[in-house]
């Protein structure tokens, strides 16, 4: 896509001289160093329960990145992301636990199947859009639920299926028995390492030409076509990429939980993923990660504190127990209110607070 540039005027150098300074490179390297220390050190400082929560945050962050690329950047609303997660999870169960393939092999197979199914749904987005596309992908999610419940030889049906026999070794490194470390510590390194790679690749796509094309399609498909963007091809490619990321998240979910059932990939998961990208920051890869950490961690904190002196006053521990609402209903209410407040006061999500801080720093530095 050709970008027209105006001729440079003689005053351009003078204007550039007064432009606020960018963040020094040393600050970026310092942030990267802090992230690396947190990645290595967190399993050594946190207990297994907290590591399990953070590992699931990484899993949902990968799925949220796929949804961000498809919905936040390209503007294709989809409810089918849990379906792709289910495809990846049951692919891991079948190829990994039943057929005994190694971790790398069954992960690639599940990812390929998810990407292929994602490309097929991408053909729908060529003719459909808006509410029609959302309803159609909701139908895909319902069909997926039927398949997961009825294809018992592969999925185990409503009873679910175990993955305890599935290998999670990458070459000589076995994350099920990584030296003297616990399984939770090993899975933290695995899930967050894969998330880092997925985030880097997705961020690279967003920054360069494909990202500009996706944004053009999001803003106006006709305008995108007018400047030479192949809208049909990009829609299919982004749908395939989102499907592959969803399947990858499903594989990690399956090996992390060591058990898969259809209830994990229903409409509630779709709503949860949308809450993550809206709360974190729509259209931002960093926002997808931040939203996943905030929303999932908050849910688990509420569930753990439901017996506490405050929440126990109005939360039910069972469906028929005393109290105003169940823990699940309270979770939905909590992040629903969070979405409303953010849309009122920070429409670009929590990641916009970082942008505000950087802009303030630049003004003061300038």
N, C-alpha and C positions, 0 to 999 in steps of 0.2 A: 504494500500500500504506500503510494508516494505521498510524502508530506511536503506541502508547499511552504517555503520559507521566504520571508520578506528580505529584501536587500539590507545588508548591514549599514547602518548610518555611522557617521563619524563620532556621534555621541555615545555609541554602544560601549566602548571601553570605559568611559567615565561612569556610565550607569552600572556596569559590572563591578566597578571598584567599590560602590556603596552597597552592593548586595550582601545580605547577612551571611556570615560564614557558615559553612556546613559543619556537621558534627565531625570532629577530628577523627582520623583513622584509628588513633590509639584507643579512643573510646569504643569503637566497634570491635577492635581486637580484645579489649578488656571484657566486653559483654560476651564475646565468644568463649573466652577463657572461663568466665563465671559459669556459663552453660555447660562447658566440658567438665568442670569440677563438680557441678550439681549432678551431671549424668553419671560420673564415676562414683561420687561420694554418697549419693542418696541411699543406695542399697546398703551401705555400710553404717548409716545412721538411723534409718527408719525400720520399724518392725514389719513383719510380713503382711499384716492386715493393710497398713497404709501403702505398702508397695503394690499390693493387689489392686487397690483403688487407682493408683497412679498408672498402673499398666493398662487398666481398662480405659482410663482417660486417653492414653495413647491410641488405643484401638478405635475409640469413637472419634478421635481427632483425625485419623486417616480417612474414615468415612465422611467426616465433615469437610475435609479438603476436597474430596470428590464432589460433594454437594455444592461446595463453594464455586468450583470451576463450572459446574453445569448450570446452577441457578443464580449464584451471585455474580458471576462474570458474563455468562452467555445469556442469561435471562430465561432459561428453559426450566420451568417449575416442574418438579418431579416428586412423587411420593413413593417411588419404587426403590429407593436406596436400601431399605432393609431387605428387600428381595435379593439384591446382589450380595449383601452380607450373608444371607442364608445360603445362597449358591456357593459362596466361598467356604462357609462353615461345613456344609454337608459334603462339599467336594473334598475337604480335608478329612472328614470322617470316612468317606468311601475310599479314596485313594491312599490315605495315610494309615487309617486303622484297619480297614478290611483288606486292602490289597498289599499293605505293608511297604509302600513306596517311601523313599527318603523325603525329608522335609522340603528340600529345595525342589524336588520333582513335583510333589503334589501341590506345593504352593504355586508353581508356575502353571500347572494344569488348571487349578482353580481360578487363577488370575486370567488365563486365556479364555476360559468359559465365561467368566464374568464380563470380560471386555467384549466377547462376541455377542452376548445377550444385550449388553449395553449398546452396541452398534445397531442391533435390530430395533431397540427402542428409539434410537436416534432417527430412524426412518419415519417414525410417527411424528417427531417434532418438525419434520419438513412440511407436513400438511396441517398439523395441529399446533395450537399455541394457546397460552393463557389458561383459562379455566378448563377448556376442552382437553388440553394436554395433561393438566393436573388430575382430572377425573379419569382419563385413560390410564395414566400411570398408577392411580389408586386401584384400578381394575387389575393391572399387572400384579400389584402387591397381593390382592385377594386371590388371584390364580396361584401365585407362589405359595400362599398359605395352604391352599387346597392340596397342592402337590406335596408340600412338606408333611402334611398330615396323612396323606393317603399312600404315598410311595414308600411303604414300610420296609421293603427289602433294602433300600438305600438309606432312608432317613430314620427308620425306627418308629415312624408315626408319632402319635401324641406322647408316647412314652419317652421319646428321645433316643439318643444313641451316645455311647461312650467313646472317648478318644484316648483312653489311658495307654493303649498300645501303640499310638502314633508316635513316630520318631520326630524329635525337634532338634536334630543335630545338623549343623552346617559344616560339612567336612569333618575335621577332627574335633570340632568344638560341639559338645553335647550340652544344650541348655537345660536338659533334665538332670544332669549331674555335672555341674561346672565346678570342679575342684571341691573345696570345702564350703562353697556357697549354697544357700538354700534355693529351692526352685523359684520362689518369689523373687529373690535377688536376680537370678539368671533371666527370668522372664521380663523383669524391668529393663535390663540392658537390651534384650532382644527387641521388645516392642518399641522402646524409645529410639533405638538405633534405626529401626526400619522407618519410624515416623520421621526422623531427621532426614533420611534419604528422600522419602516421599515429599516432604515439605520443600526440600531444596529443588527437586525436579519441578514440582508444581510452581514454585516461585520463579524459576527460570522461564517456564512457559508463559507466565503472566507478564513478566517484564519485557519480553521480546515480541517479535511480530505476531505470533499466535495470540498472545494476550491482547494486543491492540485490535486484532480481528474479532476476538470474542467480545470485547467491549463495544465494538462497532455494531455487532449483531444485537447485543443487549439494548443499545440505544435505538437503533432503527435498522431493520433488515434491508429495507429498500435503499437506504443511504449506504449501507455496507456493500451491497451489490453494485451500487453506482461507482464506488471507488475501487472496485476490482476484487472484493472479498468473495470467495467461493462459499456462500452461506451453507449450501447443502453439505459440502464436504466437511466444513468445520463443525456443523451440528453433529454429524455422525462420529467424527473423531473425538469430540469432547464427551459425547455420550459413552463411547467405548472406554475412554480414559476414566470417566466416573464409575462405570461398571467394574473396571479392573481394580480401582482403589477400594470400592465397596467389597469386592470379593477378597481382596487382600486383608481388609479389616475383619472380614468373617473368618478367614483362616486363623488369624491371630486370636480372635475371640474364642474359637473352638479349642485351640491348643492351650490357651490360658485357662479356660474353664474346665477343660477335659470332658465336657458334656455339652450336647446341643439338643435343644427342643424347639418346636415351632413358635412357642410363645415369645422367644427372644427377638423375633423378626416380624412383628406385627405393626399396626398403625401407630401404636404408642411410641415405638422406636423411631418412626418417621417424624412424629411431632417433636420428639426429643432432639433429633438431629437438626431440625429447623430452628428450634430454640437455641441450640449451640451456635449456629452461624449468625443468627440475628443478635444474640447477646454479645458474642465475641466481636463481630464486625462483618457485615455482609460484603462479600466480594474480596475479602482479605484472607490470605493463607494463614497469617499470624492470628487473625481473628478467629479462624476455625479452631486452631489449637487452644487459644485462650478460652474460647467459649466452651470447648469440651472439658477442659480442666475445671472451670468454674462450675458449670452445670452439674457434671457428674460428681464432683467432690462434694458439692452442696447437697445433692440428693443422698449420698452415702452418710454425710454428717447428720442430716435430719433423721435418717433411719437409725443411726447409732444412738442419737440423743432422744429418741421417741420415748424412752423409759425415764428420761431425766425429770427433774422437778418442775420444769416449765412446760415442755411439750406434752408430757403425760397428762396434763390437765384437760386438754381438748383433742388429743389424738387417740384413735382406737388402735389397740394392739391386734385385734381380730375384727372380722367383718361384723360380728354381732356383739362386740364388747362395748363398754361405755365410752363416751367421747363424741365429738362432733364430726370427725372425718378420719379416714384411714391415712396411713403414711403416704401411700401412693397418690391419693387425692390432694394431700397437702403439698407434695412435691410439685404436682401440676400447677396448683394455685401459686406456689412460690415463684417458679420461673415464668409463669404467665404474668404476674405482677411485675417481675423484673423486666420483661419485654416491654410492657406498657410504659414503665418509668424511663427505660432507655430510649424508646422511640420519642418520648416527650422531651427529654433533656440531653440525650446523646444519641441521635439517630444513627450514627455510624458505628455504634457498639462500643464496648469497653476499650478496644484498641485505639479509638479516637482520643482517649485520655492520654495515651502515649504521644499521639500526634500533637495534642495541645501542649504537652510539656516540651516537646522538641521545638515547636513554634515559639513558645515563650523563651526558651533558651537562646534561640537564634536572634530574636528581637533584642534581648539583652546583650548578646555577643556583638550585635551589629551597632 
